[in-house]
């Protein structure tokens, strides 16, 4: 299994709108791809903004490429991201899962 991690920051006032937009774009697109086995959206409060992390879980790097394209480390951005004044990380982190435990 592999994990793809993308982060951005945005003003607190844009958070709810951007999360909805993320669910309609990145979440919706990844979850219909064969080989994507789940996702999480994480939130971290900072001074006057928030950091959001979008993590997707993949069975293989090949299945991840169906979303990200050949360059797995390049962020997938959407046209209306700018409306929410996000500051996206342009480089995505990809991890191979070595060991994991979910809800006991």
Secondary structure, DSSP 8 states (H G I E B T S, - for coil): -EEEEEEEEEEGGGHHHHHHHHIIIIIHHHHTSTTEEEEEEEEEE-SSEEEEEEEEEES-HHHHHHHH-S-TTB----GGGGGGT-EE-SB-EEEE--------
